[in-house]
Each structure stands twice: as C-alpha cells, then as structure tokens.
Amino acid sequence: MGLKDLAGIKSLNDLKELFGGGEKAKKKEQYREKVKEAVQDGKLSNSDMMELKSLRDDLEVTDAADDKTERRREIYNEAVSAQKDKGGITATGMHELAKIQKFLALRDDQVEKTKFQVTRLRVMTEIRKGNLPVVAPNNVALRDVALEPGEVPHFTMAVDILDQPSTRQAEGVALLPHRDYPDGEAAGHGLPQDGAKEMGEATLIITSRRLVLKTRGRLAAVKLGADARIFLYSDGLRLGRTVGNTLLRFRSRSDETAEIVGALLSALMK
C-alpha cells in the first residue's frame, strides 16, 4: 500500500474497501465461494461457467482470473484432490483440470508442482488399467543401453546408489512375482540409510525384463523374476545381494514415485 492508495480515501466505506472490508469485498468472497463449489468435483462444465458469469455480472465483481494467485492456486489444488479421490486421474480428468486452470488464468509455472504430481498420478492410473508407459527410443536415458530383442523400456528415473551391509530390520515391501502391489503399502517404509555408503548417482531404467542401472561408462542389470530380491520403500528400492544390499534412493521427492514403481514392477512381474 502506498500514498496513492491512501489519497483515494474519501469516506469510511473507502477505508473498509481498502482493507478488505465493505460490500464489494463481501460480494467478491461470495463469488469466490461459488467458484470453489463449482469445481469441488474436479470438473467445470459449460453450464457451471455460464452460471458463474451470470453471478459475476449480478454481483458486479471481476472474474476469478483477477483474484490473487494464492487463492486461485488453492481452488485448482482442491479440484486436483477431487480428481484423485475418484481413484486416479484419467485422460478426461486431465482435460477437466486443464479447463479449470484456464478458467482461473493460472500459468503452468504457477502450478508446476501440482501439475507434476498430476502427470505422475495419470501414469499410475494407466498402469493400474494395464496401459504401461513406454520410454521413447530417442530418450537420452537409453543412450548406450543395449536392449534385448523384444525388451521394452517402460520408465526411467534418477537415483542415488548406496551400499548398505545391513537393513537393521527395515525390510521394506517385497515385490514378488504374481503378487499385486497394494496402493500405499510402501508409505510407512523408509530406506535404511544409516551407515550406508554413498556410491554416486545413476539412471534407473525399468524395462519389461530388467532393472538397468546406468552410471558413467558402466551398466548393471537385475532380471525381473522369481530370483530377484527387490524391496520397495517410500523413497527408493533395495536390491538384496548375497552379502549386503544396494540401495537406490529416488532423487525425485514426489510421493507418487514409489507408487508408480510399485504398480509398474507388480504388473511386469505377473
């Protein structure tokens, strides 16, 4: 607030408007609540938009796009939560969220974190439906990686490699052949990192047949099958060795990463 704002004050009502009170602010709040109500199911229909326009004209307030970014982002996040509560985010759900984002005049960078989570949730929803993602052949993660005939790369991510002699009874969730991964099962498990030795960074490639670890100039792989000792945590994977363990800590801090990996490996190991 500056002197220019204060110069426009000619009455008590002007002062109330300036500090968020008064009839104008009440009308704006009424309109804002109607917008929240319209998107509470994660959708915004054409009839909803027409009703909101009519209400806006009746109240003589500006549209939602003129609201503060924080408030608009809050409404968008509520719509995302509504879509998640439906059991996942489908292609239709993505379309509806895009409409809401446009209606709220939110730029991608203003909801970047949420959109990243939405994209991962979309991937997870498709995996559960049996539609596995496929990494494009020109993806830089696949450079210098020789795939076997018929082998399909499904997912890539950046990880930190750690060497851990003992799990200290933090076993994680065993990913076994012919066993579904229950949603959220890894949430209560954290990688046993105490005493582990940092070994560097790598790219993890999940294919239809293997877990491939790509470091500078080196490749290592674990075949998916009955003999694989793979354990999932909320923040990474543990690969059991004859002696000791290799920990793969997800560099992504998204809560959905473990869920995607769990659902994907479960589908591939059936």
Disulfide bonds with the S-S distance in Angstrom:
none
